[in-house]
Amino acid sequence: MKLTRTTNLEHFPMLRLGGTAVFLLVILAFAGCASSDESTPEWAGVKNEDEPAQLVDFDNTAEFKVRWKKNIGDSGSNLLQPAIVGNAVYAISIEGLLTRMDIKTGKKSWRLKTGITASGGVGGGEGLIVIGSNKGNVLAYNEDGKSLWKSKVSSEVLNVSRVNDGMVVVRSGDGRIAGLNAANGERVWVYERSTPALVVRSHAGVTIQRGILYAGFAGGRLAAIKINDGEVLWETSVSQPSGNTELERISDITGDPVVDDEQVCAIAFQGSLACYDISRGNPIWNRDLSSDKSMMLLRGYLYLSDAKSSVIEMDRSSGNTVWKNDQLFMRGISSPFVMEDFVIVGDRMGYLHALSRVDGHFVARIKLDGGSIKARMLPLDEGLLLQTSDGDVYSLSIK
């Protein structure tokens, strides 16, 4: 079997076959492993047909500013990201070190050894800090680091949601979603569905709006589920798997859906981007487009990073492309973060890029020194918050 960079699984160092984890070291060699240079070497007989683009020069019309930076420990291969609860930032390392930092200065208030290998989180809200382990343990703390409860789900925790309406939603490696009571960790409901023989290991979460959670699954399925009791309101197919091999037939939704008052949109890797009516799940439009990242929806426009690291703005109502920037080709860029006049993405070499929301041209760039930028960025005080793979937590602004 010949593998090329078109199978771009940089966030997913593991595939699951028949419920057993299968490590694909070949994919690790040419996908999202952070590299000290601008190229990816040939390895194990696999030739890179598409080399990452070299950075282009441009006139800076904006500037990133690092407001503070703290190291909290490596994330490993997991997509760990911080959470903002109250006036503090909480972040965890793969070794289970949970750190509280002041939201304005980054000063560490406390650091706690949780005793787990962290694989999901941090989730938070309503006074709770919630993390998940590779053994399926879900742990909750208060804002002072006091342990409140411990729960157990069916397998490795890959994502922990924000606390919403008294519920914590946890996604596990076997494809299940569990709704836990935020007060005591008791399981209220579990959603599960059959999965294809081969799926990517995804840290995708859920999107919650007005008591309904929207989640994408392996095989290109999208579901709307009531958060309080797990009742499924509707399911639909975003993308149909196709191809001659199991690898070619992977068509999983590996990012969070995006939702507004009228429609929900999701995108599948090696599949399609589609939008649906939120009330019944009726299709509105779809396009052949592939991505393994979450999108962002703002003021009637969709922003996404496709499978070849192009950044795209689309009209939400029609799916028409407004602009596309492909100058970061195969650099393993992150999900886009949109604020004010900027669309911001990170790459696996540790660069943070800002593009104009008007037409997608570059306006600013900064090289961070904390490894690859893979986890989603969060809004923070008219700026942004991010955690790198090497465990550096940054608060940045851009003007």
Secondary structure, DSSP 8 states (H G I E B T S, - for coil): ----TTS--TT--EEEETTEEEE-HHHHHHTT---SSSS---BTTB--SS-----------S-EEEEEEEE----TTS----EEETTEEEEE-TT-EEEEEETTT--EEEEEE-SS-EEEEEEEETTEEEEEETTSEEEEE-TTS-EEEEEE-SS-EEEE---BTTEEEEEETTS-EEEEETTT--EEEEE-----SEEE------EEETTEEEEE-GGGEEEEEETTT--EEEEEES----SSSTTTT-----S--EE-SSEEEEE-TTSEEEEEETTT--EEEEEE---SS--EEETTEEEEE-TTS-EEEEETTT--EEEEE-TTTTS-----EEETTEEEEE-TTSEEEEEETTT--EEEEEE-SSS---S--EEETTEEEEE-TTSEEEEEEE-
